[in-house]
Amino acid sequence: MFRGMDEVDRASLRHAHGRAEDVPGLLRGLASSDPAERQTALDGMYGAVHHQDDDVHDSALACVPHLLALADREEVRDRAGVVELLVSIEDIAGARDDRTARVRDLLRARADVFVRLAGDPDAAVRRVVPGALVRYVDQPARVLALLRERITVERDDGVLLALAESLGLFAHLLRPAGKVHAVEEAHAAEEAHAAKETHAAGEAHAAEAVRLLAELGAPPYGPGLRLAALGQLAGCAPDLLPADLVPTVVGLLRARSERRARAGTAEGRPGPDTLAVRLRRLRPSDEEGSRLLRTLHSALGSRVADRVALLCGQLTSPDPLDRCNGVWMSAGLFRERRTGHAEPVLLIGSQLGSEESRLHDAAVTVLVELSELAAPAADHLHTLVTYRPELRIRHGERGTPTLGGPLRALAGTGDARATPVLAEVLAGPVVPRDLGLAVPHLGRAAVPLVPALRRSLGRVPLDASDLCERAVPLLSALAALGDEASVPAVLRLLRGMPHGMRRRDAVTEAAVRALGAFGGAAREAVPDLCGLLEGDCAVAAADALWSITGDAHAVLPVLLRALTDTSPDTDSDRRRRAAAVLGRLGPAARPALPGLRELAGRGDARARATAACAVWRATGEPERFLPVLRSAWRDHPRTRATIAECVSALGTSGTPLHDLLRAELASPLRHRPDAVGNGIREDLTLLRTCGHALAGAGHR
């Protein structure tokens, strides 16, 4: 199976890490009798052949014949991993040359290997082969016959699920949208006629695959296979789904869970006490069930009512693993859609009392991400932080403690009941480093915390090795609350920090931002801020000076230098931040217009949008930059907050872009549906900004 391998000049071939001289050893490792060596070789192949650069390297093409030979030898262990590797090589997205097509052609030419493996004695191999059959056997009728035959004789549940998923892929690949039209445009009439006949045959095969899926989605098949079939039908033939889809799916899910529980009880006899087995007992999971339901949710797409009802069915399941999967899938819906969250959030809150740690942790994580949308779960969160004070602070292995997830989530909802709990945390010996991020969500409800925050800031030792970790959260919180009486405590830090201390710049920037937030009440800080106009914090200091004094002449030279500095060692983000401050200056920023226009015409999307907005605010006219802002809004959603803030600040002058804001408010989709972490919070902020902008301009 390795014949000819050593005759290839591997030194002239490349993989993701450079020259491919190590590939022969990795290929031989895949055939080893040692499981650890096989796993190491497989990991090495994934890392070397295509790694993270989404490209097919020439060494990958050279490996394909040997990988096919390995997959075709019954004595080779872990052949399922080899087949998965082959599919992954051809399936790389974004390859930049014809090597992917050459890999695909080679796999199609040797597709009989996959046909032989369809009935392999190893169930793990049979689970991965159906996808390869659909992709590489270039005879649809033969593929369909093979899949139908395997469904008839197969007894392994995992393989049956893979066969159902492959039927869905088969139907999808044979029904590409607009295929006939594209062919008619590109070829002569007789070629178009042949293409139509081919397309018609493909449609017939796809219809047969759909018919098979409809059969598999009904009794007498088992609940897992029926769930898999319904998920595939939702993607390729939604009109064939049962009218009572959600109750059917919830019933199947529970039947599947009961069957799994019975199987687990039957298999509960003492077995090998390995670390892996102990970990599975401690943190049980159901990856197969997660995949089945995720497929269905994805296929349902905009059918939000059905998805919400399905989530509620998952979240009320007797099985904690089903509920855990429901929590994570709810997060997917919340990140994507702006409606349908209230009932699932309430049910997620009810999971906080679960003794199943994985379920509890999942619920906390999702509620933290939801920010104010977690309000329906506020009662559950308040109960948790009241009766389990150990959850208020999270002590990591290293670094300053952070707020515990339940308290962060409660504060994120804006619920005033978080304030006394945070006061107790503040009375402790260490302030969590993210406390400053929690306080702004509470708004005026956090005002009672101000005296304690101010006292804590005044007591931080200036020479403390962890000054940054202790001071920055306090500065952020006081800035958010606009506590003007904190000016002396902030200046104490700014003036007293030793030079050369660790992360001094981070503390300085936080102190400067706080002084800017205090506005004219921080006038005594003007000399200190002027002294920072030549350093790394120059842009932040200029921003604060403008907030305090409104003196454009004092800050324009600094901002102009930052805006026009294109030296290689200059942080590109510094130019964008300078443009943002210049936008706040409005007409006073007119001397910077040449630099702003230059930045608006090139650079990354965020910098262009920020500079274009600054030009508009300085001149009162959008000039020629409306197309720039419209394209940035459409193609780079991260720019929308900047553009909406600009339109809001312009009042009625922002009318040329009011249509974008109205469309945003009407959209059922979040502006960054793939964002994890702060994506929902950013989307809620964007919606508020759009609403304020239109209301301030007299529009709805």
Summary of the structure (lengths in Angstrom):
residues: 700
radius of gyration: 30.6
end to end distance: 70.8
largest distance: 86.2
contacts: 2321
relative contact order: 0.03
helix: 73%
strand: 1%
